[in-house]
Amino acid sequence: GHWEGDTLVVDTVGFSGEQDHTTAQTHRVSRIHKTHGGGRLEMTVTTSDPSIYLEPAINTFVSDWHPELQVLEFQCEENPDGALEGLTSQ
C-alpha cells in the first residue's frame, strides 16, 4: 500500500481464485480514509476482473474508528490459523 494524501491505498493482485468472486485475474484497490472529524473510517473497494465483471465493482464500507484497537495482519483462508484475524484491544 501507499499513501495519497490522507488516504491509504492498498492495491492487491495475485488472488488464487479460491476465494469467493475472485480469479487469478482479479485486481482489487482499497482506498481507506477517516471521515466525520476522524470518528469514522470509510473504505471504498474497487474490484476489477474481466472474466467475472463487465465493469469494475465498487463497494463502500463505513465503520466507527476505534484507536484503542490494533488491526492484526490479515490471515488468508489458506492459512489454518485464519480464525485469528481481526481486531484486539491493547
Disulfide bonds with the S-S distance in Angstrom:
none
